[in-house]
Amino acid sequence: MSLAPSLSEPRASRPTDVRVLIADDDQLSARSVARVLGARGFRCEAVADGEAALEVAAQTRPDVLLLDVHMAPIGGSEVLARLQGDHRTALLPVICVTGDKRPQTVMELLSAGADDYVTKPFDVDELQARILVATRRRLLLGGVSPLTGLPGNVLLTRDVQERLDRRETFGFLHVDLDDFKPFNDRYGYVRGDAVIRGLAAALLEAADASESQRMMLGHIGGDDFGIVTAPDVAVALAEDVVARFDRIAPGFHDPEDVDRGAIAVRDRRGDEHEYGLISVSIGVTIWTPEHPRTTEAVADAAAEVKRLAKSRPGSQVALDRRRPGASG
């Protein structure tokens, strides 16, 4: 099926610089759409099938995907499901294009995760408006952390629940900075925000380098992050995060603090206390179908083992080795 719109010469419009990935097995149609949108300031790339759309979306992180829902070998619903199961594309706004105007079809697409849809033939002015609305709406309402750009707690929890419902075995990592409040007291919140963004970058780099094919990475809030991944890569992933963060951590401190390996912070009474350089602790729990099937149980277990990691000096990884049903 084709994305071909009812094309007319574009009227004057403000350039946008939004990156649009167009997935359509009719490449003549895709190039036509790209040309028209490009004339309005959009940066467009076209691919010819769903597999290519998934690969390019994960690699280039476009701002919006314009998806023909009737491509082969995989259709729109499967593409949507696989996009949402990958931390790199879980927040990608998707506008589905279809010639099927039946309410049932529209409901199925929106239920599968589409942000919007247009039916053919469509007007370019309408398409432009829907693209801009989809990108803005996802930023405002989609649970994106404004500091790190990562999915928030809602999408992370949803991914855990879906794995529980499928009775999967998976790994959950609770990632937390050590002594972050003293760091903020010493250097201020601007440098504190830089540390959080640095940790987010280390998490993304480690996730991209991992062998796991399906992973969800989220910013829980503050200096807390979570990762859901395959059980066989969970510990190695955590150790890679620690190694990557430790390489950049000294750069967040003043040179004299790095030289002595500590920062000094005065409390409200004026007494001085020393804390180590900023580090990260990660609690890893491996969840099986025999464990309780609630997101709260997963979160509690990961938080408990994270506290064990934080009880040790410097950056640490701790693994929950308890059997299902064992108490703390």
Salt bridges, closest charged atoms under 4 A:
ASP17 OD1 - ARG43 NE 2.96
GLU51 OE1 - ARG82 NH2 3.15
ASP63 OD2 - ARG19 NE 3.35
GLU78 OE2 - ARG82 NH1 3.45
ASP86 OD1 - HIS87 ND1 3.71
ASP86 OD2 - ARG88 NH2 2.70
ASP100 OD2 - ARG102 NH2 2.75
ASP115 OD2 - ARG138 NH2 2.40
ASP116 OD1 - ARG130 NH1 2.80
ASP125 OD2 - ARG11 NH2 1.92
ASP125 OD1 - ARG40 NH1 2.62
GLU126 OE2 - ARG130 NE 2.86
ASP159 OD2 - ARG163 NE 2.74
ASP159 OD1 - ARG214 NH2 3.67
GLU168 OE1 - ARG163 NH1 3.66
GLU168 OE2 - ARG166 NE 2.65
GLU168 OE1 - ARG214 NH1 3.69
ASP176 OD2 - LYS306 NZ 3.19
ASP176 OD2 - LYS310 NZ 3.30
ASP178 OD1 - LYS310 NZ 2.89
ASP185 OD2 - LYS181 NZ 3.00
GLU205 OE1 - ARG244 NH1 3.65
ASP208 OD2 - ARG61 NH2 3.24
ASP208 OD1 - HIS87 NE2 3.75
ASP224 OD2 - HIS174 NE2 2.75
ASP224 OD2 - LYS306 NZ 3.68
ASP240 OD2 - ARG244 NE 3.03
ASP254 OD2 - ARG186 NH2 3.31
ASP254 OD1 - ARG191 NH1 2.98
ASP257 OD2 - ARG186 NH2 2.98
ASP257 OD1 - ARG260 NE 3.75
ASP267 OD2 - HIS273 NE2 2.90
ASP271 OD2 - ARG269 NE 3.79
GLU272 OE2 - ARG266 NH2 3.73
GLU274 OE2 - ARG260 NH1 2.63
GLU304 OE1 - ARG322 NH1 3.57
ASP320 OD1 - ARG322 NE 2.96
